[in-house]
Amino acid sequence: MASRRRFLKTTAATFAGLTVFGATSGAAASTPYISTRDHFDDDANLTSGHTARGYDTSGDVPVVDSGSASEVFVFAHGWDKNSDNPEQDALEKIAKADTKLTEAGYDCEVVGYTWDSDKGDGWEFGWFEAQEIAQKNGRKLAQFALDVKRASPGTTVRFTSHSLGAQVIFSALRTLDSRSAWTDSGYTIETMHPFGAATDNEVPGKEEGRDTYEAIQESAGHVYNYYNAADDVLQWVYNTIEFDQALGETGLEGGDTSAANYTDRDVESQVGDDHGNYLDTIADDIVRDI
């Protein structure tokens, strides 16, 4: 038992120590962003002055802050326990997502979503608290999407995410699907694009993930999941901590039923074994799927 605990601690430390997005430039981020930084404490509870649906912005987010936009494409980053300045690193990851998608031919507005992915502590470096915070952020991202559609019904909203950010966007979709203000108006998230998704591989399935399955059917235009069996984080660390396989490693669990508007994309040949290599290699796939 002691040796197993040591192995789990080593595994979690490796997860926390890996760069979970890829190198960032160190340049100042200029992409507009939504922020829920410091809305949660290390126990995943809301901090004073913050609400379950509230969010902040950089002041220049299209539709909610300034001007109109034909589309808003929100990117949610993943877990970060290896940074001296997690917020700044998140903004640089957001700027990188904007750059890579633009280089791949996307010509509408990219908006970042930065959240408390560095909270929590313990043998697994706060992984379980980070998941809870990611799930709770779904209500906040859902409110942003609803605010956009209320202010500008013709604006297309899309989501993309890396790693643990998948739990943010799937939670947001489930939240939207449960709100009459969204469903009665016939709103949808036009497309969703999780890559390297650090969430269980049965989540979108009809058999075990019924709420998500139904939310995909009713409140999304199409969901594209980019998975990679060689992913060095998901195939080893996620499996060890969760005793399960990740959606970003296997796609939907074998034998489960997907919604008709859900598609798995195998990107192992492009990405290889590097969990931080997705946007450097599959941004063009994402843009093609749009």
C-alpha positions in Angstrom: 0.0 0.0 0.0 2.8 2.4 0.9 4.5 1.7 -2.4 1.3 2.4 -4.3 0.8 5.7 -2.5 4.4 6.7 -3.5 3.6 5.7 -7.1 0.4 7.8 -7.2 2.3 10.8 -5.7 5.0 10.5 -8.4 2.4 10.1 -11.1 0.5 13.2 -9.9 3.7 15.2 -9.6 4.4 14.3 -13.2 1.0 15.4 -14.3 1.4 18.7 -12.4 4.9 19.2 -13.8 4.1 18.7 -17.4 3.5 21.6 -19.6 -0.2 21.1 -20.4 -0.5 23.3 -23.4 2.8 23.8 -25.0 5.4 26.5 -24.9 4.2 30.1 -24.6 6.0 33.1 -26.0 6.1 35.3 -22.9 4.6 38.1 -25.0 1.7 40.1 -23.5 -1.7 38.6 -24.4 -4.0 40.7 -26.5 -6.9 38.4 -27.1 -10.1 39.4 -25.3 -11.0 37.2 -22.4 -13.6 36.2 -19.9 -12.1 35.7 -16.4 -13.3 33.9 -13.3 -9.9 34.1 -11.6 -10.1 34.1 -7.8 -13.8 33.3 -7.9 -13.0 30.0 -6.0 -10.8 29.1 -3.1 -8.6 26.0 -2.6 -11.7 24.0 -1.4 -13.6 24.9 -4.6 -16.0 27.2 -2.8 -17.0 30.6 -4.2 -15.1 33.4 -2.7 -16.7 36.5 -1.2 -18.3 38.8 -3.7 -18.7 36.2 -6.4 -21.8 34.4 -7.6 -22.4 31.0 -9.3 -23.1 32.7 -12.6 -20.9 35.8 -12.4 -17.9 36.4 -14.6 -15.5 39.2 -15.4 -14.1 40.3 -18.7 -11.1 42.1 -20.1 -13.3 45.0 -21.1 -13.2 44.3 -24.9 -15.1 41.1 -25.3 -17.3 41.3 -28.3 -21.1 41.7 -27.8 -21.0 41.9 -24.0 -18.4 44.7 -23.8 -18.1 46.3 -27.2 -19.6 46.2 -30.7 -21.1 43.3 -32.5 -19.7 40.1 -33.9 -20.8 37.5 -36.4 -19.2 34.8 -34.3 -17.6 34.3 -30.8 -15.3 31.3 -30.4 -14.5 30.7 -26.7 -11.3 28.8 -25.8 -11.0 27.3 -22.3 -7.5 26.3 -21.1 -6.6 23.3 -19.0 -5.1 22.5 -15.6 -2.0 24.4 -14.4 -0.1 23.5 -11.2 3.4 24.2 -12.5 3.5 28.0 -13.0 4.7 30.9 -11.0 2.0 33.1 -12.6 -0.9 30.9 -13.7 -3.1 33.7 -14.8 -0.4 35.2 -17.1 0.4 31.8 -18.5 -3.3 31.2 -19.2 -3.5 34.5 -21.1 -0.5 33.5 -23.1 -2.2 30.2 -23.9 -5.3 32.0 -25.0 -3.2 34.3 -27.2 -1.6 31.2 -28.7 -5.0 29.6 -29.4 -6.0 32.8 -31.2 -2.9 32.9 -33.2 -3.0 29.3 -34.3 -6.7 29.3 -35.2 -6.2 32.6 -37.2 -3.2 31.1 -39.0 -5.3 28.1 -39.9 -7.9 30.4 -41.5 -10.4 31.3 -38.8 -11.3 34.9 -39.3 -13.8 35.7 -36.6 -13.5 36.6 -32.9 -11.6 34.3 -30.5 -12.3 34.9 -26.8 -10.4 33.3 -24.0 -11.8 31.8 -20.8 -9.4 31.9 -17.9 -10.4 30.2 -14.6 -8.9 28.9 -11.3 -7.2 25.9 -12.7 -4.3 26.2 -10.1 -6.3 25.8 -6.9 -6.4 22.9 -4.4 -3.7 20.8 -2.8 -2.9 17.3 -1.6 -1.3 14.1 -2.9 -2.8 14.7 -6.4 -1.9 18.4 -6.4 -5.5 19.6 -6.2 -6.7 17.6 -9.2 -10.1 16.8 -7.6 -10.6 20.4 -6.6 -9.7 21.5 -10.1 -12.3 19.2 -11.6 -14.9 20.6 -9.2 -14.0 24.2 -10.1 -14.1 23.3 -13.8 -17.6 21.9 -13.4 -18.8 24.9 -11.5 -17.3 27.2 -14.2 -19.8 25.7 -16.6 -22.5 27.8 -15.1 -20.5 30.9 -15.6 -19.6 30.1 -19.2 -23.2 29.2 -19.8 -24.3 32.7 -18.5 -21.8 34.3 -20.9 -23.2 32.4 -23.8 -26.7 33.3 -22.9 -25.8 37.0 -22.4 -24.3 37.0 -26.0 -27.4 35.4 -27.5 -29.8 37.7 -25.7 -27.9 40.8 -26.8 -27.3 39.5 -30.3 -29.3 36.5 -31.3 -27.7 36.3 -34.7 -24.2 35.9 -33.2 -22.8 32.3 -33.6 -21.2 30.9 -30.4 -18.6 28.1 -30.5 -16.6 26.5 -27.7 -13.1 24.9 -27.8 -11.0 23.6 -25.0 -7.8 21.8 -24.0 -7.4 19.1 -21.4 -9.4 19.8 -18.3 -11.1 22.7 -20.1 -13.3 20.1 -21.6 -15.1 19.8 -18.2 -15.8 23.5 -18.3 -17.4 23.4 -21.8 -19.4 20.2 -21.3 -20.7 21.5 -18.0 -21.7 24.8 -19.7 -23.6 22.9 -22.4 -25.5 20.8 -19.8 -26.3 24.0 -17.9 -27.6 25.7 -21.0 -29.7 22.7 -21.9 -31.4 22.9 -18.5 -32.3 26.6 -18.8 -35.6 27.5 -20.4 -34.2 30.9 -21.4 -31.9 29.0 -23.7 -34.0 26.1 -24.9 -37.2 28.1 -25.4 -35.4 30.5 -27.6 -34.0 27.7 -29.8 -30.4 28.8 -29.1 -27.5 26.4 -29.8 -23.7 26.3 -29.3 -23.0 25.9 -33.0 -19.9 23.7 -32.6 -17.8 22.4 -29.8 -14.2 21.3 -30.2 -12.5 19.7 -27.1 -9.0 18.4 -27.7 -6.9 16.2 -25.4 -10.1 16.2 -23.2 -9.3 15.3 -19.6 -12.8 14.0 -18.8 -14.1 10.4 -18.6 -14.6 8.8 -22.0 -18.3 7.8 -21.3 -19.3 11.5 -20.7 -21.0 12.0 -24.1 -22.5 8.6 -24.3 -26.2 7.7 -24.0 -25.6 4.9 -21.6 -23.7 6.6 -18.8 -23.6 10.3 -19.7 -27.3 10.8 -20.5 -27.4 14.5 -19.4 -24.5 15.3 -21.7 -25.8 13.1 -24.5 -29.1 15.0 -24.4 -27.5 18.4 -24.2 -25.4 17.6 -27.3 -28.6 16.5 -29.1 -30.6 19.5 -28.1 -28.3 22.5 -27.5 -25.3 21.9 -29.8 -25.0 22.0 -33.6 -22.2 19.6 -33.6 -19.5 18.4 -31.2 -16.1 17.3 -32.6 -13.8 15.5 -30.1 -10.1 15.2 -31.0 -8.6 12.2 -29.3 -5.1 10.7 -29.3 -4.2 7.3 -27.9 -0.5 8.3 -27.6 -1.2 11.3 -25.4 1.5 11.1 -22.7 -0.6 12.6 -19.9 -3.9 11.0 -20.6 -2.7 7.5 -21.2 -0.7 7.3 -18.0 -1.6 10.0 -15.5 -5.3 10.4 -16.0 -5.8 6.6 -16.0 -3.8 6.3 -12.7 -5.6 9.1 -10.8 -9.1 8.5 -12.2 -9.0 4.7 -12.6 -10.7 5.4 -16.0 -9.8 6.4 -19.5 -10.1 9.9 -20.8 -12.3 11.1 -23.7 -9.2 12.7 -25.2 -7.3 9.4 -25.2 -9.9 7.0 -26.6 -12.8 8.9 -27.9 -16.2 7.8 -26.7 -16.0 4.6 -24.7 -16.4 1.5 -26.9 -20.0 0.2 -27.0 -21.6 3.5 -26.0 -24.0 5.3 -28.2 -23.2 8.8 -29.4 -25.6 11.5 -30.5 -25.9 11.9 -34.2 -24.2 15.3 -34.0 -21.2 14.0 -32.1 -18.0 13.0 -34.0 -14.7 11.6 -32.7 -11.6 12.6 -34.7 -8.4 10.5 -34.3 -5.5 12.9 -34.4 -2.7 10.7 -33.1 -0.8 10.9 -36.4 -0.5 14.7 -36.1 -0.1 15.2 -32.4 2.1 12.3 -31.3 2.7 11.7 -27.6 2.9 15.3 -26.5 -0.2 16.5 -24.5 0.9 20.1 -25.2 1.1 19.7 -29.0 -2.5 19.9 -30.1 -2.9 23.5 -31.4 0.5 23.3 -33.1 -0.8 20.4 -35.2 -4.6 20.3 -35.4 -5.7 24.0 -35.6 -6.4 23.4 -39.3 -8.6 20.3 -38.4 -10.6 22.5 -36.0 -11.1 25.2 -38.6 -12.1 22.7 -41.3 -14.8 21.3 -38.9 -16.2 24.7 -38.3 
